Amino acid sequence: MHRSFIYSSLLAIAALDPTVALVAQPRTEDGVCTETTVAILGAGMAGISAAQALTNASIHDFLILEYRNAVGGRVWHTDFGEDESGQPYVVELGANWLQGVGSKSSENPVVTLAKKYGLKSTFSNSSSVLTYDESGNSDYRDLLKIYGEAQKQAYKDAGQMLLDNVQDSNGRTGFSMAGWKPRKDDMKAQAVEWWNWDCEAAATPEASSFVFGVAAENLTYNQFGGEDYMVTDPRGYSTIIESEASTFLHKGVRDRRLRLNTQVTDIEYSSNGVKITNNDGSCVTAAYALSTFSLGVLQNEVVQFHPPLPKWKETAIHKFTMGTYTKIFLQFNETFWPDDTQYFLYASPTTRGYYPIFQSLSKKGFLPGSNIIFVTVVDEQAYRVERQSDEQTKQEILTVLREMFPDKDIPEPTAFLVPRWNKVPWAYGSYSNWPVGTTLEMHQNLRANVGRLWFAGEATSASYFGFLHGAWYEGQEAGEQIAALLQDRCASVYGGKACGDRAHYDVLHGTTPIDAYTIINGWPLNSTHLGS
């Protein structure tokens, strides 16, 4: 669940028709508060799906405040390298895949949007992989099969633990009990495990919840389908979010409900309303506000809350972790790697997760003839790369590639790009992860509102945290609930059940009954969904 942006006073956001644009309204004068019914903080997937839900409920008096100069949030692309005519390619710095594709009965809502707007993508075949170590090509794909067998058992075990309300363990314990016990000095096994676990969680098995780490992945792939498609659309992945926004924001005129380049600094909340203050001195007052800030933004306390958030909320924010998933792009003057393979797994002789997985974009169906390849690092290796110079990182990667392909004369790349997600002030990381020992009560506290300030985003999704569709569901649900409250129709919307303040726990009890764990679109959890 994966981003150089240029500031400007206004931005035309391309919709399906490139001649029609959404244009953000300029700010009001400094110190002048704008009144609105609902303030939505962030124009990523959660913010836009919330605004769509409000619109569907005939609530049009809302205001979207966005730090960046564009809609999309962590769905963020940029130009990179160039083709033979000198035109740049487009690569995705953040979210890159449609995940959970192929079900005939239940479709991922992000896939639905991709179809709606004709988003170009290509099947991402994880079985198309060659394996390497410091001596070159080294076939240890048998370890992938061994891991796969243990994974099947581990998934069953995790599903049963969740259904039985059994105490959680970490990923290391869960996979060890399922038969996968790699030695610390077996770097090939470590590479295989990294690709299957760390590359998804952006954290090690030791640092991750076993039960919820497995459940989030299984719920996506068992509900929606087992395939992934990599987005290669030259418009960028964010076109689906921009295009959805264009269905309810005015086209070709300045829409007062979208303010780009707006940095929120303070939020004053109560049971009567919310006041938002921005770094330029402008402010917004609203009956309700919805924060879709990333977990990283909340943890770095770049926004001040008045009064300070209650202890139960603050504890929840700092209990969860914000992972970093960094894709480093290189373009060469030729494709010196096998052009019939998608992935290249490298086992460093000394360091787990050291430039472990390369993916070719030069292959047919992606960016053919581009001579572009990218390598992914996460967690501590991502932090290390961010701290050092691009030149040092480039030389390290070239050393690895020359070990992998010793018979090739590998030149300096013609283009090179290292994103730094932990330095991006509107994200501070890539996506959330559940650490070991985390309970549903703790997560409910992360999701719960304080006064009329609500929260949504991929991190608040128990079912799909770390996934883009998690953000979509959470934004939609929060928008629907706020609409129901405003229109005093909770009973009709929620079948007689009360809506309003989400439950929170001042005192945590360690575990939570399984009936608290439901998929956000309404159908109950069972062992089939978990793959157990």
HELIX and SHEET records of a PDB file:
HELIX    1   1 MET A   45  ASN A   56  1                                  12    
HELIX    2   2 PRO A  109  LYS A  116  1                                   8    
HELIX    3   3 ARG A  141  LEU A  163  1                                  23    
HELIX    4   4 GLY A  171  MET A  177  1                                   7    
HELIX    5   5 MET A  187  GLU A  193  1                                   7    
HELIX    6   6 TRP A  194  ASP A  198  3                                   5    
HELIX    7   7 CYS A  199  ALA A  201  1                                   3    
HELIX    8   8 PRO A  205  ALA A  207  5                                   3    
HELIX    9   9 PHE A  210  PHE A  224  1                                  15    
HELIX   10  10 THR A  239  ALA A  245  1                                   7    
HELIX   11  11 LEU A  295  GLN A  299  1                                   5    
HELIX   12  12 LYS A  311  LYS A  319  1                                   9    
HELIX   13  13 ASP A  379  ARG A  387  1                                   9    
HELIX   14  14 ASP A  390  MET A  404  1                                  15    
HELIX   15  15 TRP A  421  LYS A  423  5                                   3    
HELIX   16  16 LEU A  440  ARG A  447  1                                   8    
HELIX   17  17 GLU A  458  THR A  460  5                                   3    
HELIX   18  18 LEU A  468  LEU A  486  1                                  19    
HELIX   19  19 CYS A  490  VAL A  493  1                                   4    
HELIX   20  20 ILE A  514  ALA A  516  5                                   3    
HELIX   21  21 SER A  527  LEU A  530  1                                   4    
SHEET    1   A 3 ALA A  12  ALA A  14  0                                        
SHEET    2   A 3 ALA A  21  ALA A  24 -1                                        
SHEET    3   A 3 ARG A 254  ASP A 255  1                                        
SHEET    1   B 7 LEU A 258  ARG A 259  0                                        
SHEET    2   B 7 PHE A  62  LEU A  65  1                                        
SHEET    3   B 7 CYS A  33  LEU A  41  1                                        
SHEET    4   B 7 CYS A 283  SER A 291  1                                        
SHEET    5   B 7 VAL A 274  ASN A 278 -1                                        
SHEET    6   B 7 VAL A 264  TYR A 269 -1                                        
SHEET    7   B 7 GLN A 304  HIS A 306  1                                        
SHEET    1   C 5 LEU A 258  ARG A 259  0                                        
SHEET    2   C 5 PHE A  62  LEU A  65  1                                        
SHEET    3   C 5 CYS A  33  LEU A  41  1                                        
SHEET    4   C 5 CYS A 283  SER A 291  1                                        
SHEET    5   C 5 LEU A 453  PHE A 455  1                                        
SHEET    1   D 2 HIS A  77  PHE A  80  0                                        
SHEET    2   D 2 TYR A  89  GLU A  92 -1                                        
SHEET    1   E 3 TRP A  97  VAL A 101  0                                        
SHEET    2   E 3 GLU A 227  VAL A 231 -1                                        
SHEET    3   E 3 SER A 121  PHE A 123 -1                                        
SHEET    1   F 7 GLY A 136  ASN A 137  0                                        
SHEET    2   F 7 VAL A 129  ASP A 133 -1                                        
SHEET    3   F 7 TYR A 343  TYR A 346  1                                        
SHEET    4   F 7 ILE A 357  SER A 360 -1                                        
SHEET    5   F 7 ILE A 372  VAL A 378 -1                                        
SHEET    6   F 7 TYR A 325  GLN A 331 -1                                        
SHEET    7   F 7 ALA A 415  LEU A 417 -1                                        
SHEET    1   G 2 THR A 321  GLY A 323  0                                        
SHEET    2   G 2 TYR A 431  ASN A 433 -1                                        
END                                                                             
